[in-house]
Amino acid sequence: SQKIEQNSEALNIQEGKTATLTCNYTNYSPAYLQWYRQDPGRGPVFLLLIRENEKEKRKERLKVTFDTTLKQSLFHITASQPADSATYLCALRRGYGGSQGNLIFGKGTKLSVKP
Amino acid sequence: KAGVTQTPRYLIKTRGQQVTLSCSPISGHRSVSWYQQTPGQGLQFLFEYFSETQRNKGNFPGRFSGRQFSNSRSEMNVSTLELGDSALYLCASSLDWDSTDTQYFGPGTRLTVL
């Protein structure tokens, strides 16, 4: 069965630095990957989606890459701020169309940005 | 536009009891999914409803059930509660039954089983 792993449970960085979070998967390549942000006591919030035929996607200070050879997605936050502190989840989709139940989530990486 | 709302936000029950959780999706959204989130297992899919029909179900025992009403509001029920059912239960709504639709999550219901 498909496995998805976010390598670090926690990541601590200094304000202003670039945070890089890793998401690895096994077996077949997903149709696309999503990244979510989750704050304590709240539900996940969708950030970015990257498809299998895309190498990179950007949104403001966020950048996501997708390497189907390495079976890995990297999530970057440039010029990080304390307000970026949260847990970041990656999720992969097994195919296009159909149920949201085909979305598999990683356990998340808790990012702490120190001033 | 109001976001996804879930009630109650917190719940404490004892083993053997049953519980009903409620979810109101974003206005106009017709698809509702439920997830269980625990530190050990992460976010796991429970089931998905669209147009009052269950479209997909995750790998959970039959004690977990749900339904959707004609106004797209959804409820999930857990019977004969076990200690391991303690978790954050999240509801997410999306516009249609299409996996490319963005899901919008509610704040969750924190269930504690004693």
Interface residues (C-beta under 8 A of the other chain):
Chain A: Y32 G41 R42 G43 P44 V45 F46 L49 L89 A91 R93 G95 Y96 G97 G98 S99 Q100 G101 N102 L103 F105 G106 K107 G108
Chain B: V4 S31 S33 Q41 G42 L43 Q44 F45 F47 E48 R55 N56 K57 G58 L90 C91 A92 S94 W97 D98 S99 T100 D101 T102 Q103 Y104 F105 G106 P107 G108
